Amino acid sequence: MPPGWGPPPRPGWGYSPPPPGRRRPELGGVTVLVLVTVLALLAAPHAHKLRGMVEAGVGALPTIRLRQPPAASERRPSPRAAQAVAYAVAQRGKPYRWAAEGPAAFDCSGLTWAAWRAAGVTIPRTAAGQLAGLPRVRGRLQPGDLLIYASRGPSGRHVAIVAGPGRMVEALGRGIPVRSTSIRPGYLGAVRPEAGR
């Protein structure tokens, strides 16, 4: 017979009862079964309501709404940022050329420099200078912000301008014309030429 099965040994046969007040309660199989049954009975009145909510879909479940700041798409860019973005978007399709500042061709920082210049804002000419010399973005990206990436090119840096939610305009490299594309993760930093907005 396995240990613990059968009646407990009687006193005098190698059994000593536990001292009073120090007995540890143990949950046997019957006790666990009783606890599970009680819990099931307590939950049963709510099961039908829960099942109806699940069948109705997530829309029927109660939601907690937290106040959040408006998304980038809900924020309007400043007039100068809007001008810079419009200029950059208008350059799509123009060829990439190292050290070019437009109007016929651009390199990456030449595009962002020319875009902000067209909006009446002077910024450093190189991607490294833009990262080092402009205020860092605190919070969400906004149209007109500049994203600086590591690069295998001669300067070791690449820059693009945020055009809208999840989008940027860039002059990526030789053989790739100025284009609008999705914002890539992994940028080294984001800067905002207009610090006060």
C-alpha positions as a Markdown table, in Angstrom:
| # | Residue | x | y | z |
|---|---|---|---|---|
| 1 | Met | 0.0 | 0.0 | 0.0 |
| 2 | Pro | 1.4 | 3.4 | -0.9 |
| 3 | Pro | 2.5 | 5.7 | 1.9 |
| 4 | Gly | -0.2 | 7.9 | 3.3 |
| 5 | Trp | -3.0 | 5.5 | 2.3 |
| 6 | Gly | -5.1 | 3.8 | 4.9 |
| 7 | Pro | -5.9 | 4.8 | 8.4 |
| 8 | Pro | -3.3 | 6.7 | 10.4 |
| 9 | Pro | -1.3 | 4.6 | 12.8 |
| 10 | Arg | -2.7 | 4.3 | 16.3 |
| 11 | Pro | -0.9 | 5.7 | 19.3 |
| 12 | Gly | 1.5 | 3.3 | 20.8 |
| 13 | Trp | 2.5 | 1.8 | 17.4 |
| 14 | Gly | 5.3 | 4.2 | 16.5 |
| 15 | Tyr | 2.9 | 7.2 | 16.2 |
| 16 | Ser | 3.0 | 10.3 | 18.3 |
| 17 | Pro | 0.3 | 12.8 | 17.9 |
| 18 | Pro | 1.4 | 16.4 | 16.9 |
| 19 | Pro | 1.7 | 18.8 | 19.8 |
| 20 | Pro | -1.4 | 21.0 | 20.3 |
| 21 | Gly | -1.5 | 24.2 | 18.3 |
| 22 | Arg | 1.4 | 23.3 | 16.0 |
| 23 | Arg | -0.5 | 21.0 | 13.6 |
| 24 | Arg | -0.1 | 22.1 | 9.9 |
| 25 | Pro | -3.2 | 21.8 | 7.9 |
| 26 | Glu | -2.8 | 19.8 | 4.7 |
| 27 | Leu | -5.1 | 20.0 | 1.8 |
| 28 | Gly | -6.3 | 16.6 | 0.7 |
| 29 | Gly | -7.9 | 15.7 | -2.6 |
| 30 | Val | -11.4 | 16.1 | -1.2 |
| 31 | Thr | -10.6 | 19.5 | 0.2 |
| 32 | Val | -9.3 | 20.8 | -3.1 |
| 33 | Leu | -12.4 | 19.3 | -4.9 |
| 34 | Val | -14.7 | 21.1 | -2.4 |
| 35 | Leu | -12.8 | 24.5 | -2.9 |
| 36 | Val | -13.0 | 24.2 | -6.7 |
| 37 | Thr | -16.7 | 23.4 | -6.5 |
| 38 | Val | -17.4 | 26.4 | -4.3 |
| 39 | Leu | -15.5 | 28.7 | -6.6 |
| 40 | Ala | -17.4 | 27.3 | -9.6 |
| 41 | Leu | -20.7 | 27.9 | -7.8 |
| 42 | Leu | -19.7 | 31.5 | -7.0 |
| 43 | Ala | -18.7 | 32.2 | -10.6 |
| 44 | Ala | -21.7 | 30.5 | -12.2 |
| 45 | Pro | -24.2 | 33.4 | -12.0 |
| 46 | His | -21.7 | 35.6 | -13.9 |
| 47 | Ala | -20.8 | 33.0 | -16.5 |
| 48 | His | -23.8 | 33.7 | -18.7 |
| 49 | Lys | -23.1 | 37.5 | -18.7 |
| 50 | Leu | -19.4 | 37.0 | -19.5 |
| 51 | Arg | -20.2 | 34.6 | -22.3 |
| 52 | Gly | -22.7 | 37.1 | -23.8 |
| 53 | Met | -20.0 | 39.8 | -23.7 |
| 54 | Val | -17.5 | 37.6 | -25.4 |
| 55 | Glu | -19.9 | 36.6 | -28.1 |
| 56 | Ala | -20.9 | 40.2 | -28.7 |
| 57 | Gly | -17.3 | 41.1 | -29.3 |
| 58 | Val | -14.8 | 43.4 | -27.8 |
| 59 | Gly | -17.1 | 46.4 | -28.3 |
| 60 | Ala | -19.4 | 45.1 | -25.5 |
| 61 | Leu | -16.6 | 44.9 | -23.0 |
| 62 | Pro | -16.1 | 48.0 | -20.8 |
| 63 | Thr | -13.2 | 50.2 | -21.7 |
| 64 | Ile | -11.0 | 52.6 | -19.8 |
| 65 | Arg | -10.3 | 55.8 | -21.7 |
| 66 | Leu | -7.2 | 57.7 | -20.8 |
| 67 | Arg | -6.5 | 61.2 | -22.0 |
| 68 | Gln | -3.6 | 61.2 | -24.4 |
| 69 | Pro | -1.7 | 63.9 | -26.2 |
| 70 | Pro | -2.8 | 64.3 | -29.8 |
| 71 | Ala | -1.0 | 62.1 | -32.3 |
| 72 | Ala | 1.4 | 63.6 | -34.8 |
| 73 | Ser | -1.3 | 63.4 | -37.4 |
| 74 | Glu | -3.5 | 65.6 | -35.3 |
| 75 | Arg | -0.9 | 68.3 | -34.7 |
| 76 | Arg | -0.6 | 71.0 | -37.3 |
| 77 | Pro | 3.0 | 71.8 | -38.2 |
| 78 | Ser | 4.2 | 75.4 | -37.8 |
| 79 | Pro | 4.0 | 77.4 | -41.0 |
| 80 | Arg | 7.7 | 77.2 | -41.5 |
| 81 | Ala | 7.8 | 73.5 | -40.9 |
| 82 | Ala | 5.0 | 73.1 | -43.4 |
| 83 | Gln | 7.0 | 75.1 | -45.9 |
| 84 | Ala | 10.1 | 73.0 | -45.3 |
| 85 | Val | 8.1 | 69.7 | -45.8 |
| 86 | Ala | 6.4 | 71.0 | -48.9 |
| 87 | Tyr | 9.7 | 72.0 | -50.4 |
| 88 | Ala | 11.2 | 68.5 | -49.6 |
| 89 | Val | 8.2 | 66.7 | -51.0 |
| 90 | Ala | 8.3 | 68.8 | -54.2 |
| 91 | Gln | 11.9 | 67.5 | -54.8 |
| 92 | Arg | 10.9 | 63.8 | -55.1 |
| 93 | Gly | 12.3 | 62.2 | -58.2 |
| 94 | Lys | 15.3 | 64.4 | -58.4 |
| 95 | Pro | 18.7 | 62.6 | -58.5 |
| 96 | Tyr | 21.1 | 62.1 | -55.6 |
| 97 | Arg | 24.5 | 63.7 | -56.0 |
| 98 | Trp | 27.1 | 64.0 | -53.3 |
| 99 | Ala | 27.4 | 67.5 | -51.9 |
| 100 | Ala | 24.5 | 68.8 | -54.0 |
| 101 | Glu | 22.2 | 71.5 | -52.5 |
| 102 | Gly | 19.7 | 71.7 | -55.3 |
| 103 | Pro | 17.9 | 72.7 | -57.3 |
| 104 | Ala | 18.6 | 70.0 | -59.8 |
| 105 | Ala | 20.1 | 67.3 | -57.4 |
| 106 | Phe | 20.6 | 66.8 | -53.7 |
| 107 | Asp | 22.5 | 64.8 | -51.2 |
| 108 | Cys | 20.7 | 64.0 | -47.9 |
| 109 | Ser | 21.8 | 67.0 | -45.8 |
| 110 | Gly | 21.6 | 69.3 | -48.9 |
| 111 | Leu | 17.9 | 68.4 | -49.1 |
| 112 | Thr | 17.1 | 69.1 | -45.5 |
| 113 | Trp | 19.3 | 72.3 | -45.5 |
| 114 | Ala | 17.6 | 73.6 | -48.7 |
| 115 | Ala | 14.1 | 72.7 | -47.4 |
| 116 | Trp | 14.6 | 74.7 | -44.2 |
| 117 | Arg | 16.3 | 77.5 | -46.1 |
| 118 | Ala | 13.2 | 77.7 | -48.3 |
| 119 | Ala | 11.2 | 78.2 | -45.1 |
| 120 | Gly | 13.5 | 81.0 | -44.0 |
| 121 | Val | 15.4 | 79.0 | -41.3 |
| 122 | Thr | 19.2 | 78.6 | -41.4 |
| 123 | Ile | 20.5 | 75.3 | -40.2 |
| 124 | Pro | 23.9 | 73.6 | -40.4 |
| 125 | Arg | 24.8 | 72.1 | -43.8 |
| 126 | Thr | 25.8 | 68.6 | -42.9 |
| 127 | Ala | 23.9 | 65.7 | -41.2 |
| 128 | Ala | 26.5 | 65.6 | -38.4 |
| 129 | Gly | 26.2 | 69.4 | -37.9 |
| 130 | Gln | 22.4 | 69.2 | -37.9 |
| 131 | Leu | 22.6 | 66.5 | -35.2 |
| 132 | Ala | 25.1 | 68.4 | -33.1 |
| 133 | Gly | 23.8 | 71.9 | -33.6 |
| 134 | Leu | 20.0 | 71.7 | -33.5 |
| 135 | Pro | 17.7 | 71.1 | -30.4 |
| 136 | Arg | 16.8 | 67.5 | -29.7 |
| 137 | Val | 13.1 | 66.4 | -30.1 |
| 138 | Arg | 11.4 | 65.8 | -26.8 |
| 139 | Gly | 8.2 | 63.8 | -27.3 |
| 140 | Arg | 6.6 | 62.8 | -30.5 |
| 141 | Leu | 8.0 | 63.5 | -33.9 |
| 142 | Gln | 6.4 | 66.3 | -35.9 |
| 143 | Pro | 6.5 | 67.3 | -39.6 |
| 144 | Gly | 9.7 | 69.1 | -40.3 |
| 145 | Asp | 11.8 | 67.3 | -37.7 |
| 146 | Leu | 15.1 | 65.8 | -38.9 |
| 147 | Leu | 16.1 | 62.2 | -38.3 |
| 148 | Ile | 19.8 | 61.4 | -38.3 |
| 149 | Tyr | 20.9 | 57.8 | -39.0 |
| 150 | Ala | 24.3 | 56.1 | -39.0 |
| 151 | Ser | 25.5 | 55.6 | -42.6 |
| 152 | Arg | 28.3 | 53.8 | -44.5 |
| 153 | Gly | 28.8 | 56.8 | -46.6 |
| 154 | Pro | 31.7 | 59.2 | -46.5 |
| 155 | Ser | 30.3 | 61.3 | -43.6 |
| 156 | Gly | 29.0 | 58.4 | -41.5 |
| 157 | Arg | 25.7 | 60.1 | -41.1 |
| 158 | His | 22.4 | 60.3 | -43.1 |
| 159 | Val | 19.5 | 62.7 | -42.5 |
| 160 | Ala | 15.8 | 62.7 | -43.6 |
| 161 | Ile | 12.9 | 65.1 | -42.9 |
| 162 | Val | 9.7 | 64.0 | -41.3 |
| 163 | Ala | 6.8 | 64.6 | -43.7 |
| 164 | Gly | 3.9 | 63.3 | -41.6 |
| 165 | Pro | 2.8 | 60.4 | -39.4 |
| 166 | Gly | 5.2 | 57.5 | -40.1 |
| 167 | Arg | 6.6 | 59.2 | -43.3 |
| 168 | Met | 9.8 | 60.9 | -44.2 |
| 169 | Val | 11.5 | 62.4 | -47.3 |
| 170 | Glu | 15.1 | 61.6 | -48.0 |
| 171 | Ala | 17.9 | 61.6 | -50.6 |
| 172 | Leu | 19.3 | 58.2 | -49.6 |
| 173 | Gly | 22.3 | 57.7 | -51.9 |
| 174 | Arg | 23.7 | 57.2 | -55.4 |
| 175 | Gly | 21.2 | 55.8 | -57.9 |
| 176 | Ile | 18.2 | 56.4 | -55.6 |
| 177 | Pro | 16.3 | 59.6 | -56.4 |
| 178 | Val | 14.8 | 61.8 | -53.6 |
| 179 | Arg | 11.8 | 59.8 | -52.3 |
| 180 | Ser | 9.1 | 59.7 | -49.7 |
| 181 | Thr | 9.3 | 56.5 | -47.5 |
| 182 | Ser | 8.3 | 55.1 | -44.2 |
| 183 | Ile | 10.3 | 56.2 | -41.2 |
| 184 | Arg | 12.9 | 53.6 | -40.3 |
| 185 | Pro | 13.6 | 52.8 | -36.7 |
| 186 | Gly | 17.1 | 53.0 | -35.3 |
| 187 | Tyr | 17.9 | 56.7 | -35.9 |
| 188 | Leu | 20.7 | 58.2 | -33.8 |
| 189 | Gly | 18.7 | 61.2 | -33.0 |
| 190 | Ala | 15.8 | 63.5 | -34.0 |
| 191 | Val | 16.3 | 67.3 | -34.0 |
| 192 | Arg | 13.8 | 70.2 | -34.5 |
| 193 | Pro | 15.1 | 73.3 | -36.4 |
| 194 | Glu | 12.4 | 75.4 | -34.7 |
| 195 | Ala | 13.2 | 74.9 | -31.0 |
| 196 | Gly | 10.2 | 76.8 | -29.7 |
| 197 | Arg | 7.4 | 74.8 | -31.4 |
